[in-house]
Amino acid sequence: MSEQHDAAERRRAPNPFDTRGFNPRRAIVTGSDSGIGRATAVALAAAGMDVGITWHRDEQGAEKTAEEVRSYGRRAVVVHLDTSDLDACGDIVDALIDELGGIDVFVNNAGTGANEKLVRMSLERWRHIVATDLDGPFVVIQRAACRMIEQATGGRIIATTSVHEHQPRVGSSAYDAAKHGLGGLVKTAALELGEYAITVNAVAPGEIATPMTGQEDEDPHRKHRPGVPLGRPGDAREVAALIGFLASPASSYITGVSIIIDGGMLQMGPQGGSHITSDVWREG
């Protein structure tokens, strides 16, 4: 790994610091067997990219994502990836990059969480969540960054964090800590990778209708959320559209930011959103 990194350090994009000529053709989206990951993989395929698809528990879901990617005439490669397996996840990403023939866009989307109070959470549970949501993302983002540097053609790295990167929630201590850490990693990576014409950003979703919130089969436009100014959960495709923009040449001067996409939920306070069950607040 150190030899690979040292070799990568000696390379630069043809025009250092210039992110405008970026032409993405190959992308990896972790956790793309459902929800935001699936919607993102499909959006990137629609934008003309071959896509590496990873799954943890739902192989059938990953194959469904692959079918959608191929419907756009793009190549799809499906692999199993567990970001809590720190010894293996980096090598899996390297192999996937080799299979795709390179990497232009890397979307770290895989993650997990728990609704459990701090004083009741076991250390084992804490370590699993932090490994999945922070340690593993460090490993795979590092691998993707090294390969982008080797290619010397620039790149885009995007991490799906959460509104809880910015505001905590009761019962989410490990998740909140990991997402805060991932947000910090994104900012530091943006500082360090800019000279290689690689941008690094985070997308911070609020409540989105996905398996993680138990809503994937529901139409978010029909689900009322009094505690969200826009009155509903988000659609995974709305998050994917934002990620697609950050993965595109049009985002050439955006790096080191975390863009909140939550229907205005954070404006209601950290315990707002789904905790508010009435529209009375709208009356002032």
C-alpha positions in Angstrom: 0.0 0.0 0.0 2.8 2.4 0.9 4.6 1.7 -2.5 1.3 2.3 -4.4 0.8 5.5 -2.4 4.4 6.7 -3.1 4.0 6.1 -6.8 0.7 7.9 -6.8 2.2 10.9 -5.0 4.6 11.4 -7.9 1.8 11.8 -10.4 -0.5 14.8 -11.0 -3.4 15.5 -13.2 -2.4 16.9 -16.6 -3.4 20.3 -15.5 -3.0 20.4 -11.7 -5.9 22.0 -9.8 -8.0 22.2 -13.0 -11.2 20.2 -12.4 -13.1 21.6 -15.5 -12.1 19.0 -18.1 -13.5 16.0 -16.1 -15.1 13.3 -18.2 -16.5 10.6 -15.9 -16.9 7.1 -17.4 -16.6 4.7 -14.5 -18.2 4.9 -11.1 -18.6 2.8 -7.9 -21.5 3.2 -5.6 -21.3 1.2 -2.3 -24.5 -0.1 -0.8 -26.3 0.1 -4.1 -28.6 -2.8 -3.7 -31.5 -0.5 -2.6 -32.6 3.0 -1.6 -30.2 5.9 -2.3 -27.5 3.7 -3.5 -29.6 2.0 -6.2 -31.1 5.4 -7.3 -27.6 6.8 -7.5 -26.2 3.9 -9.5 -29.1 4.3 -12.0 -28.6 8.1 -12.2 -24.9 7.7 -13.0 -25.7 5.1 -15.6 -28.2 7.5 -17.2 -25.3 10.1 -17.2 -23.2 7.7 -19.3 -21.1 5.8 -16.7 -20.4 2.1 -16.2 -21.1 1.3 -12.5 -19.6 -0.9 -9.8 -22.4 -2.1 -7.5 -21.8 -3.4 -4.0 -24.2 -5.2 -1.7 -23.9 -6.5 1.9 -27.1 -8.5 2.6 -29.3 -8.2 -0.5 -27.6 -9.8 -3.5 -30.9 -10.0 -5.4 -31.4 -6.3 -4.9 -27.9 -5.6 -6.3 -28.8 -7.7 -9.4 -31.9 -5.6 -9.8 -29.8 -2.5 -9.7 -27.5 -4.0 -12.3 -30.4 -4.7 -14.6 -31.5 -1.0 -14.4 -27.9 0.1 -15.1 -27.7 -2.2 -18.1 -31.0 -0.8 -19.4 -29.1 2.4 -20.2 -26.5 0.5 -22.2 -23.9 0.7 -19.5 -21.8 -2.0 -17.9 -22.6 -3.1 -14.4 -20.3 -5.1 -12.1 -21.7 -6.6 -8.9 -19.6 -7.5 -5.8 -20.2 -8.2 -2.2 -18.7 -5.6 0.2 -18.8 -5.4 4.0 -17.2 -2.1 5.0 -16.9 -3.3 8.6 -14.4 -5.9 7.3 -11.5 -3.6 7.4 -8.9 -6.2 6.3 -10.9 -7.0 3.1 -12.9 -4.0 2.0 -10.0 -2.1 0.5 -8.8 -5.0 -1.6 -12.4 -5.6 -2.9 -12.6 -2.0 -4.1 -9.2 -2.3 -5.8 -10.4 -5.4 -7.6 -13.6 -3.7 -8.6 -11.7 -0.8 -10.0 -9.5 -3.2 -12.0 -12.7 -4.9 -13.4 -14.1 -1.5 -14.4 -10.8 -0.5 -16.0 -10.4 2.5 -13.7 -12.4 4.9 -11.5 -13.7 8.4 -12.0 -16.4 8.7 -9.4 -16.6 7.0 -6.0 -19.7 7.2 -3.9 -19.4 6.0 -0.4 -23.1 5.2 0.4 -23.0 2.0 2.5 -23.9 2.4 6.2 -25.8 1.2 9.2 -27.3 2.6 12.4 -29.2 1.7 15.6 -31.8 3.3 17.8 -30.3 2.7 21.2 -29.5 5.0 24.1 -25.9 5.6 24.9 -26.0 4.0 28.4 -27.6 0.8 26.9 -25.3 0.3 23.9 -22.7 -2.4 24.1 -19.1 -1.7 23.0 -19.5 -4.4 20.4 -22.5 -2.7 18.8 -20.7 0.7 19.0 -17.6 -0.7 17.2 -19.7 -2.4 14.5 -21.5 0.9 13.6 -18.3 3.0 13.7 -16.4 0.4 11.7 -19.2 0.3 9.0 -19.9 4.1 8.9 -16.4 5.5 9.4 -13.4 3.1 9.5 -14.5 1.2 6.4 -15.3 4.4 4.5 -11.7 5.7 5.3 -10.2 2.5 3.8 -12.3 2.5 0.6 -12.1 6.2 0.0 -8.3 6.0 0.5 -8.1 3.2 -2.1 -10.3 5.1 -4.6 -8.3 8.3 -4.1 -4.9 6.5 -4.7 -6.3 5.1 -7.9 -7.6 8.4 -9.1 -4.2 10.0 -8.4 -2.5 7.2 -10.4 -4.8 7.8 -13.4 -4.0 11.6 -13.3 -7.4 12.5 -14.8 -9.1 14.0 -11.8 -12.1 12.5 -10.0 -15.1 12.9 -7.7 -15.5 11.4 -4.3 -18.9 11.7 -2.6 -19.9 10.4 0.8 -23.5 9.9 1.9 -23.5 11.1 5.5 -26.8 12.3 7.2 -28.4 15.4 8.7 -27.0 13.9 11.9 -23.6 14.8 10.6 -24.8 18.3 11.6 -27.3 17.7 14.4 -27.5 14.8 16.9 -30.5 12.7 17.6 -31.5 10.9 20.8 -30.7 7.1 20.5 -28.1 7.6 17.7 -24.8 8.1 19.6 -22.6 5.7 17.5 -24.3 6.7 14.2 -24.0 10.4 15.0 -20.3 10.1 16.0 -19.5 8.1 12.9 -21.3 10.6 10.6 -19.7 13.6 12.2 -16.3 11.8 11.7 -17.1 11.0 8.1 -18.0 14.7 7.5 -14.6 15.7 8.9 -12.8 13.1 6.7 -14.5 14.6 3.6 -13.3 18.1 4.5 -9.7 17.0 5.1 -9.7 14.8 1.9 -10.9 17.9 -0.1 -7.9 19.9 1.2 -5.4 17.1 0.4 -6.8 16.0 -3.0 -7.5 19.3 -4.7 -4.0 19.4 -6.2 -4.9 16.2 -8.1 -8.1 17.8 -9.5 -10.2 15.5 -7.3 -13.2 17.0 -5.5 -14.5 15.5 -2.3 -18.0 16.3 -0.9 -20.7 14.9 1.3 -24.5 14.7 0.8 -26.4 14.8 4.1 -30.0 13.4 3.7 -32.8 13.8 6.1 -35.6 11.2 6.2 -35.6 9.5 2.9 -38.1 6.7 1.9 -35.6 3.8 1.9 -35.2 0.4 3.7 -33.2 2.1 6.4 -36.4 4.0 7.4 -38.7 1.2 6.5 -40.4 3.1 3.7 -39.0 1.9 0.4 -42.4 0.6 -0.9 -44.2 3.8 0.0 -44.6 6.9 -2.1 -43.0 9.7 -0.1 -45.2 12.2 -1.8 -48.2 10.5 0.0 -46.6 10.3 3.4 -47.4 13.3 5.6 -44.6 14.7 7.9 -45.8 17.7 9.9 -42.3 18.3 11.2 -40.8 18.8 7.8 -41.4 22.1 6.1 -42.0 20.4 2.8 -44.4 18.1 4.5 -43.0 14.7 3.4 -40.0 12.4 3.4 -37.6 12.6 0.6 -37.4 10.4 -2.5 -34.2 8.4 -3.0 -34.1 9.8 -6.6 -34.0 13.3 -5.2 -30.8 12.5 -3.3 -29.4 10.6 -6.4 -29.9 13.7 -8.5 -27.8 15.8 -6.1 -25.1 13.1 -6.1 -25.2 13.0 -9.8 -24.6 16.7 -10.0 -21.6 16.4 -7.7 -20.3 13.6 -9.8 -20.6 15.7 -13.0 -18.3 18.2 -14.7 -20.8 20.9 -13.7 -19.7 20.7 -10.1 -16.1 21.6 -10.9 -15.7 24.3 -8.3 -17.4 22.6 -5.4 -15.3 20.7 -2.8 -15.1 20.2 0.9 -18.8 20.8 1.5 -21.7 18.9 3.0 -25.0 19.6 1.3 -28.1 19.0 3.4 -31.1 17.6 1.5 -33.9 17.2 4.1 -36.9 19.2 3.0 -36.0 21.8 5.6 -36.1 19.4 8.5 -33.0 20.8 10.3 -34.6 24.2 10.4 -37.0 22.7 12.9 -34.3 21.7 15.4 -32.4 18.5 16.0 -35.4 16.7 17.6 -37.8 17.9 14.9 -38.7 16.0 11.7 -40.6 12.8 12.5 -40.9 13.7 16.2 -43.4 16.5 15.4 -46.9 15.0 14.8 -49.0 18.2 14.3 -49.0 21.1 11.9 -49.9 23.5 14.7 -46.3 25.1 14.5 -47.2 26.5 11.0 -49.7 28.8 12.6 -47.0 30.8 14.4 
